[in-house]
Amino acid sequence: QVQLVESGGGLVQPGASLRLSCVFSESILNFYRMGWYRQAPGKQRELVANISSGIERDNFADSVKGRFTISTDSAKNTMYLQMNHLRPEAPVTYYCHAVHTTWGVPGYWGQGTQVTVSS
């Protein structure tokens, strides 16, 4: 069973940076699409950014373009979300998601890590 484990969330001030990590239980090379989503209480889960193998370009929500970057480290089987210039917001849970090359959709979800941006 594939497991994704997020970490790196916390409470930060507006304008600060934070890096989220998602560790995969098997080789990250076995997945063809990976991404980060976030969900605020009472709202739907929404895409923040995703990355695909092959020729597809990385995809970012308009609200984070220019501030967030997504990357992977295959040696560590880890995906990152670097978040810069964070804006004030209530606690939001960030989830990593990945689609396995063999098993396909709906893919796998991590348990989430909470981020709060507040002064």
Contacts in CASP RR format, 6 or more apart in sequence:
PFRMAT RR
TARGET T0000
AUTHOR 0000-0000-0000
METHOD contacts of the structure
MODEL  1
QVQLVESGGGLVQPGASLRLSCVFSESILNFYRMGWYRQAPGKQRELVAN
ISSGIERDNFADSVKGRFTISTDSAKNTMYLQMNHLRPEAPVTYYCHAVH
TTWGVPGYWGQGTQVTVSS
1 25 0 8 1.000
2 24 0 8 1.000
2 25 0 8 1.000
2 26 0 8 1.000
2 98 0 8 1.000
2 100 0 8 1.000
2 108 0 8 1.000
3 24 0 8 1.000
3 25 0 8 1.000
3 108 0 8 1.000
3 110 0 8 1.000
4 22 0 8 1.000
4 23 0 8 1.000
4 24 0 8 1.000
4 25 0 8 1.000
4 96 0 8 1.000
4 97 0 8 1.000
4 98 0 8 1.000
4 108 0 8 1.000
4 109 0 8 1.000
4 110 0 8 1.000
5 22 0 8 1.000
5 23 0 8 1.000
5 25 0 8 1.000
5 110 0 8 1.000
5 111 0 8 1.000
6 20 0 8 1.000
6 21 0 8 1.000
6 22 0 8 1.000
6 94 0 8 1.000
6 95 0 8 1.000
6 96 0 8 1.000
6 110 0 8 1.000
6 111 0 8 1.000
6 112 0 8 1.000
6 113 0 8 1.000
7 20 0 8 1.000
7 21 0 8 1.000
7 23 0 8 1.000
7 113 0 8 1.000
8 18 0 8 1.000
8 19 0 8 1.000
8 20 0 8 1.000
8 21 0 8 1.000
8 113 0 8 1.000
9 18 0 8 1.000
9 20 0 8 1.000
9 94 0 8 1.000
9 113 0 8 1.000
9 114 0 8 1.000
9 115 0 8 1.000
10 18 0 8 1.000
10 113 0 8 1.000
10 114 0 8 1.000
10 115 0 8 1.000
10 116 0 8 1.000
11 116 0 8 1.000
11 117 0 8 1.000
11 118 0 8 1.000
12 18 0 8 1.000
12 86 0 8 1.000
12 115 0 8 1.000
12 116 0 8 1.000
12 117 0 8 1.000
13 117 0 8 1.000
13 118 0 8 1.000
13 119 0 8 1.000
14 86 0 8 1.000
14 87 0 8 1.000
14 88 0 8 1.000
14 117 0 8 1.000
14 118 0 8 1.000
14 119 0 8 1.000
15 84 0 8 1.000
15 85 0 8 1.000
15 86 0 8 1.000
15 87 0 8 1.000
15 117 0 8 1.000
16 86 0 8 1.000
16 117 0 8 1.000
17 82 0 8 1.000
17 83 0 8 1.000
17 84 0 8 1.000
17 85 0 8 1.000
17 86 0 8 1.000
18 83 0 8 1.000
18 86 0 8 1.000
18 115 0 8 1.000
19 80 0 8 1.000
19 81 0 8 1.000
19 82 0 8 1.000
19 83 0 8 1.000
20 36 0 8 1.000
20 80 0 8 1.000
20 81 0 8 1.000
20 83 0 8 1.000
20 94 0 8 1.000
20 96 0 8 1.000
20 113 0 8 1.000
20 115 0 8 1.000
21 78 0 8 1.000
21 79 0 8 1.000
21 80 0 8 1.000
22 34 0 8 1.000
22 36 0 8 1.000
22 78 0 8 1.000
22 79 0 8 1.000
22 80 0 8 1.000
22 81 0 8 1.000
22 96 0 8 1.000
22 98 0 8 1.000
22 110 0 8 1.000
23 76 0 8 1.000
23 77 0 8 1.000
23 78 0 8 1.000
24 31 0 8 1.000
24 77 0 8 1.000
24 78 0 8 1.000
24 79 0 8 1.000
24 98 0 8 1.000
25 77 0 8 1.000
26 77 0 8 1.000
27 74 0 8 1.000
27 77 0 8 1.000
28 34 0 8 1.000
28 72 0 8 1.000
28 73 0 8 1.000
28 74 0 8 1.000
28 77 0 8 1.000
28 78 0 8 1.000
28 79 0 8 1.000
28 98 0 8 1.000
29 74 0 8 1.000
30 100 0 8 1.000
30 101 0 8 1.000
30 102 0 8 1.000
31 53 0 8 1.000
31 98 0 8 1.000
31 99 0 8 1.000
31 100 0 8 1.000
31 101 0 8 1.000
32 52 0 8 1.000
32 53 0 8 1.000
32 54 0 8 1.000
32 99 0 8 1.000
32 100 0 8 1.000
32 101 0 8 1.000
33 50 0 8 1.000
33 51 0 8 1.000
33 52 0 8 1.000
33 53 0 8 1.000
33 56 0 8 1.000
33 98 0 8 1.000
33 99 0 8 1.000
34 50 0 8 1.000
34 51 0 8 1.000
34 52 0 8 1.000
34 72 0 8 1.000
34 79 0 8 1.000
34 96 0 8 1.000
34 97 0 8 1.000
34 98 0 8 1.000
34 99 0 8 1.000
35 47 0 8 1.000
35 48 0 8 1.000
35 49 0 8 1.000
35 50 0 8 1.000
35 51 0 8 1.000
35 70 0 8 1.000
35 79 0 8 1.000
35 96 0 8 1.000
35 97 0 8 1.000
35 98 0 8 1.000
36 47 0 8 1.000
36 48 0 8 1.000
36 49 0 8 1.000
36 50 0 8 1.000
36 70 0 8 1.000
36 79 0 8 1.000
36 81 0 8 1.000
36 94 0 8 1.000
36 95 0 8 1.000
36 96 0 8 1.000
36 97 0 8 1.000
37 45 0 8 1.000
37 46 0 8 1.000
37 47 0 8 1.000
37 48 0 8 1.000
37 94 0 8 1.000
37 95 0 8 1.000
37 96 0 8 1.000
37 97 0 8 1.000
38 45 0 8 1.000
38 46 0 8 1.000
38 48 0 8 1.000
38 92 0 8 1.000
38 93 0 8 1.000
38 94 0 8 1.000
38 95 0 8 1.000
38 115 0 8 1.000
39 45 0 8 1.000
39 46 0 8 1.000
39 92 0 8 1.000
39 93 0 8 1.000
39 95 0 8 1.000
40 89 0 8 1.000
40 90 0 8 1.000
40 91 0 8 1.000
40 92 0 8 1.000
40 93 0 8 1.000
41 90 0 8 1.000
41 91 0 8 1.000
45 95 0 8 1.000
46 61 0 8 1.000
47 59 0 8 1.000
47 61 0 8 1.000
48 60 0 8 1.000
48 61 0 8 1.000
48 64 0 8 1.000
48 68 0 8 1.000
48 81 0 8 1.000
48 94 0 8 1.000
49 58 0 8 1.000
49 59 0 8 1.000
49 60 0 8 1.000
49 61 0 8 1.000
49 64 0 8 1.000
49 68 0 8 1.000
49 69 0 8 1.000
49 70 0 8 1.000
49 81 0 8 1.000
50 58 0 8 1.000
50 59 0 8 1.000
50 70 0 8 1.000
50 97 0 8 1.000
51 58 0 8 1.000
51 59 0 8 1.000
51 70 0 8 1.000
51 71 0 8 1.000
51 72 0 8 1.000
51 79 0 8 1.000
52 58 0 8 1.000
58 70 0 8 1.000
60 66 0 8 1.000
60 68 0 8 1.000
60 70 0 8 1.000
64 83 0 8 1.000
67 83 0 8 1.000
67 84 0 8 1.000
67 85 0 8 1.000
67 86 0 8 1.000
68 81 0 8 1.000
68 82 0 8 1.000
68 83 0 8 1.000
68 84 0 8 1.000
69 81 0 8 1.000
69 82 0 8 1.000
70 79 0 8 1.000
70 80 0 8 1.000
70 81 0 8 1.000
70 82 0 8 1.000
71 79 0 8 1.000
71 80 0 8 1.000
71 82 0 8 1.000
72 78 0 8 1.000
72 79 0 8 1.000
72 80 0 8 1.000
73 79 0 8 1.000
73 80 0 8 1.000
79 96 0 8 1.000
79 98 0 8 1.000
81 94 0 8 1.000
81 96 0 8 1.000
83 115 0 8 1.000
86 115 0 8 1.000
86 117 0 8 1.000
87 117 0 8 1.000
88 117 0 8 1.000
88 118 0 8 1.000
88 119 0 8 1.000
89 116 0 8 1.000
89 117 0 8 1.000
89 118 0 8 1.000
90 116 0 8 1.000
90 118 0 8 1.000
91 114 0 8 1.000
91 115 0 8 1.000
91 116 0 8 1.000
92 114 0 8 1.000
92 115 0 8 1.000
92 116 0 8 1.000
93 112 0 8 1.000
93 113 0 8 1.000
93 114 0 8 1.000
93 115 0 8 1.000
94 112 0 8 1.000
94 113 0 8 1.000
94 114 0 8 1.000
94 115 0 8 1.000
95 109 0 8 1.000
95 110 0 8 1.000
95 111 0 8 1.000
95 112 0 8 1.000
96 109 0 8 1.000
96 110 0 8 1.000
96 112 0 8 1.000
97 107 0 8 1.000
97 108 0 8 1.000
97 109 0 8 1.000
97 110 0 8 1.000
98 107 0 8 1.000
98 108 0 8 1.000
99 105 0 8 1.000
99 106 0 8 1.000
99 107 0 8 1.000
99 108 0 8 1.000
100 107 0 8 1.000
100 108 0 8 1.000
END
